[in-house]
Amino acid sequence: MEIIDGDKVECSRCDELLSLDDANVLGKTNNRSYAKPICGDCLEKVGVPQGYELERDVSYLKQDSKATE
């Protein structure tokens, strides 16, 4: 999962750019390194497939982009 501008990700299904505050992340139950960001609209369409877990609050992934200024 690539974080853009320190606080945004791209939905892995529709490519919409969304903030980490609004993003959900689908992860595989048995593979902690698998994480796909998904927007709320796409989540409503696909739900949480069997074998996956949903993480709704990923705001902790924000990076301070102004730290270098």
Secondary structure, 3 states (H helix, E strand, C coil): CCCECCCEEECCCCCCEEECCCCEEEEECCEEEEEEEECHHHHHHHCCCCCEEEECCCHHHCCCCCCCC
